Amino acid sequence: MAVISNGTTLMDAGAISIAVGSMTLIKTLTASNSATLSFVDGASGVILDNTYKTYIFKFHEIHPSSNDAEFTVNFRDGETAYDATKTTTAFRSYHFEGDDSGLGYQQSNDLAQSTAIQKIGQLQSANDNDSCGGGEMKLYNPSNTTYVKHFQSRYSHHYTNSSPGQIDNFISGYANVTAAVDGVQFKFDSGNISTGQIKLYGIGE
């Protein structure tokens, strides 16, 4: 059975027939024992303006230099510091090789009108060379100067310390500023980003 809208076939026999928006690669940053990876409007071709209403950051094979490091994000709103005021909510799921599992709200990782870094991945291990993390974060309409700036992230990583397994972190919230967000910075709360890539895309609508 086909799904048709205004004469256009959207889905037929379970397959999507048209593209829903297009992704344009804007910038790739590669870590090499880097303290931070920062995407700044106007710097080396990075643009966080009104060209797109949605921007997406893709995290590939992010590996910390320190054990139990937590992957974080913060936003710049026209000044030099990455300290935009944020309110957020957080939850995670996990499943370890010993079959311990869980799902729940992470109050310790949320923020309430705070300028602090936002943790988007918790307790990531550097014990094993093959341990890494990956995921994505969406940022909506950062150049708008009327509304707050919403973002959502999902970051999963291999945990090795007490019992090997998987942690899946979910964060959503908003930068409570009406000024344009013109920079986004990623780092670990301790140590450096040993290796990995972050790619920034604009989403066409």
N, C-alpha and C positions, 0 to 999 in steps of 0.2 A: 504494500500500500504506500503510495507516494504522498508526501506532505507538500502542498502547493500554496504559495502566498502571492497574490497579485500577478498570477500567471508565471511565476518563477518556481521551479522545483527546488525545494529546500532539502528534502530527504527522500530517498527512494530505496526500498529494500534494505533499510537500516544504514545506508551510507549517506553522509552529508554531501550534498551536491555543489554547494557554493562556499566560498571562503567567508568567514565571519570576521572581518577586519584583517589587516595585514601587519606584520611585524617588520620594522626597519631597524637594522643594527646601527646604533649610533656610536658606541665606544666599547672597547674591550680593555680591561685592566688586568694585568698578570702579576701575581704576587711573587716576590723573591725575598723571603724573610722581611716583609714589609710591615711597618708599624700601622699604616692605614692604607686603605684604597678609597680615594675620594673622587666623586663625580661632581664637577663644578661647572656651572653655566658659563659658557664663553671660553673655557680653558681647553685648549687642544681639540676644539671641535665638539665638545660636550655641550648639548643644548637642552635645557629644562624650561623651555618657553611654551608659548601657546601653539606651537606646531602640532603637538599631540595633547589630548586630554588625559591619556593614560600612558604611563611609563612603566616598564617592567625590568627588573634587575634579575638576572639568572646567575645562580651560584654554582660553580663547577669545581668539584674535588678540592674543597677548602680544607686545608690541613694546618692546625696550630703548631706553634713552636713550643708551647707550654702545655703541661697536663692540666686537665679540668678547666680549660679556658672556655669562656662563653662568648659566642659570636654576637656582635652588637651593631646597632645603627644609630645615627643621629642626623639631624637636619640643620642646615644653615638658612637663615631667613633675611639675607641682605647684609648681614654684618660679617665679621671674620670668623666668629666662633660657631661651632656646631653645637648649639644649645637651645634649639627651639622648644618651647613648652609643649609637653605631650600628655595626653590621657589615653591609656591603653588597657587592653584585657589580654589574658594569656591562658592557654591550656596546652596540655601535651598528652600524648599516648606513648607507651613504651612496651617492649617485649624483649626479655633477655633469653639467652640460650638455656638458662636454667629453668625456663618456663614461667618466670615471674613476669606479670604484666599488669598494666593499669591505665587509667584514663582519668584526667581530672584538671580542674582549674588550678592555675599556678599563681596564687596571690603574690608570692614573693617576686614574680617577674613582671607584674603590671605596674603602671605609673599613674599617678593622680596629680595633674598639673605640675609636672616635674621637668626640669631641664636636663636631667641625667641621661646617660646613654640608655637605649632600649635593648635589652637582651632578646635576641631572636633565636638563639640556640644555646642550650645550657649544658654544662659539664661535658664538653667535647674532649676526648682523649687524644693525646699525642704518643701514647705508649707504643702503639703499633705503627710501623711505616705505612701500612696499607689502610689505615683509618682515615676517613675524610667525611666531609659533609656536603650537602647540596640542597638546592631549593630555589625559591624565587620570592621576590617582593614586588608588589604593585603600588605605585604612587599615583594618586588621582589629581589631575589638574593643578600641578604645583605652581603655575604662574598666575593663578586666579588671585585677585586682591580683594575679594568680597567674602569668601567663605574659608572655613578651616580646611586643612589638607589631610584627607584620609589616606591611610596605607594599610596593607595586609601582607603578611609574610607567612610562608611555610618553609621550615628548614629541618631536614632530617639528617641524622648523623650516627655513625658507629660509636658505641660506648664500650670501653674495654676494661675499666679499672677493677670493679668488684666482680662483675659477671658480664661477659660480652653480650652485646645486644644492640637494639635499635631504639632511638628516641626521636619522636616526631613532634616538632614544636610549632604551634600556631599562635600568631600574634596579630591583633588588629587594633587600630586606634586612629588618632588624629593629632597633627601638630596644630595646637590651638593658637594659630596666628593668621591674620588676614594678609600680611605681607607675603610676597612671592617666596617660595622655597627655591633657592638657586644653587643648592649644594647638598649632596648626600654622602655621608662618610661611613664606611664599614671598618671595623677592627675587632680584635679580641680584647676582653677586659684585662687580660694579662698575657704578656709575651707578644709575639708578632704573628702575622699570617705567613707561615712558612712557605707554602705553595698554594696554587689555585688560581682560578680566573673568575672575574665577574663581568658579565656582558650587560650593557644597557640597550634596550630596545624602545622605540616609540610604537604605539599601537594605533593604526589607522582606523577610522570609524566611518 
